[in-house]
Amino acid sequence: MALIVAAEATALLAAAAWYGYQLAAGSPVLSFWGAVFTLGLLLAFSAWLYSVAVFLCRGYRWTRAAALVAQLFVLTIGFPTLTGGLPLAGAAMLVPAGTAIVLLFHNKVISFASRTGSATPAL
């Protein structure tokens, strides 16, 4: 499960790198600062997904909700991409997201991701 989330974060980081390269190469944009903001969002979301993957490996409970929200965002983008004339890109988004959603509700993942954190030590 964490591998799927990490792979999605890697794909998002690659998309951000490509977007940044296109921005630096002088591709025409309507708003330069809007494009910089979009690049920042791509990088921030990628970092967030990497942290979700790491803490999911550690078994923290909150990561299931964070991973589910990320998968729902991917589905929101994947379906229009699939029906908008880019079936390969849409399928590349929908298949891992659907797999991750199914795995998030699997009994072994639920029982593994039940750690709530450690209590603060008392003196």
Phi, psi and chi 1 to 4 in degrees:
 res  aa     phi    psi   chi1   chi2   chi3   chi4
   1 MET       -  -46.9  175.9   63.7 -137.2      -
   2 ALA   -65.8  -29.8      -      -      -      -
   3 LEU   -66.3  -36.4  -70.9  175.6      -      -
   4 ILE   -65.2  -44.2  -66.1  172.2      -      -
   5 VAL   -65.6  -41.0  175.3      -      -      -
   6 ALA   -65.9  -37.2      -      -      -      -
   7 ALA   -66.2  -38.7      -      -      -      -
   8 GLU   -66.0  -38.1  -71.3  173.8  -22.0      -
   9 ALA   -65.6  -38.0      -      -      -      -
  10 THR   -66.1  -42.1  -57.2      -      -      -
  11 ALA   -63.6  -38.9      -      -      -      -
  12 LEU   -67.7  -37.4 -165.8   58.3      -      -
  13 LEU   -66.5  -38.3 -172.9   61.3      -      -
  14 ALA   -65.0  -40.0      -      -      -      -
  15 ALA   -64.2  -38.5      -      -      -      -
  16 ALA   -66.2  -39.1      -      -      -      -
  17 ALA   -64.3  -43.0      -      -      -      -
  18 TRP   -64.6  -41.9  177.3   76.8      -      -
  19 TYR   -63.5  -43.0 -170.3   80.6      -      -
  20 GLY   -65.1  -39.3      -      -      -      -
  21 TYR   -63.1  -44.8  170.7   74.9      -      -
  22 GLN   -62.7  -37.6  -67.6  -65.9  -38.3      -
  23 LEU   -67.4  -42.1 -173.8   61.8      -      -
  24 ALA   -71.1  -28.8      -      -      -      -
  25 ALA   -77.1   -7.6      -      -      -      -
  26 GLY    93.1   24.9      -      -      -      -
  27 SER   -61.8  141.7  -66.5      -      -      -
  28 PRO   -68.6  134.1   20.7  -28.4      -      -
  29 VAL  -133.3  154.4  -66.5      -      -      -
  30 LEU   -70.7  -41.9  -70.3  175.2      -      -
  31 SER  -136.2  118.8  167.3      -      -      -
  32 PHE   -62.2  -46.4  174.9   75.9      -      -
  33 TRP   -69.7  -28.6  -67.5  111.6      -      -
  34 GLY   -65.7  -39.0      -      -      -      -
  35 ALA   -68.2  -38.3      -      -      -      -
  36 VAL   -64.7  -40.4  169.7      -      -      -
  37 PHE   -62.0  -42.3  179.2   73.5      -      -
  38 THR   -62.3  -41.6  -57.8      -      -      -
  39 LEU   -62.3  -41.5  177.8   61.8      -      -
  40 GLY   -62.5  -39.4      -      -      -      -
  41 LEU   -64.5  -41.9  -76.8  177.8      -      -
  42 LEU   -60.7  -44.0  -71.4  170.4      -      -
  43 LEU   -67.9  -40.4  -68.5  172.0      -      -
  44 ALA   -66.8  -41.4      -      -      -      -
  45 PHE   -67.7  -35.4 -166.1   53.4      -      -
  46 SER   -64.8  -44.6  176.6      -      -      -
  47 ALA   -63.2  -39.0      -      -      -      -
  48 TRP   -63.5  -42.7  178.4   68.1      -      -
  49 LEU   -65.7  -37.8  -83.4  178.0      -      -
  50 TYR   -61.6  -42.0  -84.2  125.9      -      -
  51 SER   -67.0  -37.1   67.3      -      -      -
  52 VAL   -61.9  -42.8  168.5      -      -      -
  53 ALA   -63.2  -42.4      -      -      -      -
  54 VAL   -64.8  -47.3  166.3      -      -      -
  55 PHE   -73.7  -22.9  -75.0  104.0      -      -
  56 LEU   -68.7  -38.3 -174.1   59.2      -      -
  57 CYS   -62.2  -31.6  -88.0      -      -      -
  58 ARG   -81.4  -11.4  -66.3 -179.9 -174.7  173.4
  59 GLY    91.1   22.2      -      -      -      -
  60 TYR   -76.2  142.0  -77.1   89.7      -      -
  61 ARG   -68.2  -39.9 -179.7  177.2  -64.6  174.2
  62 TRP   -63.2  -21.0   65.1  -92.2      -      -
  63 THR   -68.6  -26.7   56.5      -      -      -
  64 ARG   -63.9  -43.2  -70.7 -176.2   56.9 -118.9
  65 ALA   -67.0  -41.4      -      -      -      -
  66 ALA   -64.6  -41.6      -      -      -      -
  67 ALA   -66.9  -37.4      -      -      -      -
  68 LEU   -64.6  -43.2  179.2   62.6      -      -
  69 VAL   -61.5  -42.3  167.5      -      -      -
  70 ALA   -62.2  -41.2      -      -      -      -
  71 GLN   -67.5  -35.7  -56.8  -43.8  -50.2      -
  72 LEU   -66.2  -37.0  -66.9  175.6      -      -
  73 PHE   -63.6  -41.3  -80.0  133.9      -      -
  74 VAL   -64.0  -41.0  171.7      -      -      -
  75 LEU   -62.8  -37.8  -70.4  177.4      -      -
  76 THR   -62.5  -33.8  -57.4      -      -      -
  77 ILE   -88.7  -33.8  -64.0  168.6      -      -
  78 GLY   -68.4  -41.6      -      -      -      -
  79 PHE   -64.3  -47.1  -82.6  117.8      -      -
  80 PRO   -65.1  -31.7  -21.3   30.2      -      -
  81 THR   -66.0  -42.4  -56.5      -      -      -
  82 LEU   -64.1  -43.8 -177.3   72.5      -      -
  83 THR   -86.2  -10.1   60.1      -      -      -
  84 GLY   -91.4   11.6      -      -      -      -
  85 GLY   105.6    3.8      -      -      -      -
  86 LEU  -122.0   71.2  -62.9  168.5      -      -
  87 PRO   -65.7  -34.0   21.5  -29.7      -      -
  88 LEU   -68.4  -45.2 -169.4   59.1      -      -
  89 ALA   -65.2  -39.8      -      -      -      -
  90 GLY   -64.0  -43.3      -      -      -      -
  91 ALA   -66.1  -35.4      -      -      -      -
  92 ALA   -65.6  -23.2      -      -      -      -
  93 MET   -89.2  -40.6  -73.3 -174.8 -111.0      -
  94 LEU   -74.8  -38.3  -67.7  176.0      -      -
  95 VAL   -64.5  -51.0  170.0      -      -      -
  96 PRO   -65.2  -36.4  -17.1   26.7      -      -
  97 ALA   -65.0  -43.9      -      -      -      -
  98 GLY   -63.5  -41.3      -      -      -      -
  99 THR   -62.7  -43.2  -56.0      -      -      -
 100 ALA   -64.9  -39.3      -      -      -      -
 101 ILE   -64.4  -42.4  -71.5  172.7      -      -
 102 VAL   -62.5  -44.7  168.8      -      -      -
 103 LEU   -67.8  -30.0  -71.4  175.8      -      -
 104 LEU   -61.7  -26.8  -80.3  171.5      -      -
 105 PHE  -103.8   12.1  -66.1  101.4      -      -
 106 HIS   -77.3  143.6 -167.1  -90.3      -      -
 107 ASN   -58.9  -38.8  -72.5  -24.2      -      -
 108 LYS   -67.4  -37.3  -71.0 -176.4 -179.9 -178.3
 109 VAL   -69.5  -41.5  173.6      -      -      -
 110 ILE   -62.8  -44.4  -68.2  171.2      -      -
 111 SER   -70.2  -33.4   64.5      -      -      -
 112 PHE   -71.2  -42.6  177.9   76.0      -      -
 113 ALA   -88.8   60.3      -      -      -      -
 114 SER  -120.0    5.9   61.6      -      -      -
 115 ARG   -74.1  130.5 -177.3  176.1  171.1 -173.1
 116 THR  -102.8   -9.3   58.5      -      -      -
 117 GLY   120.5  165.5      -      -      -      -
 118 SER   -95.0  147.8   58.6      -      -      -
 119 ALA   -74.9  150.4      -      -      -      -
 120 THR   -71.6  138.3   56.4      -      -      -
 121 PRO   -68.6  142.2   20.2  -26.0      -      -
 122 ALA   -99.2  147.8      -      -      -      -
 123 LEU   -83.8      -  -68.0  175.6      -      -
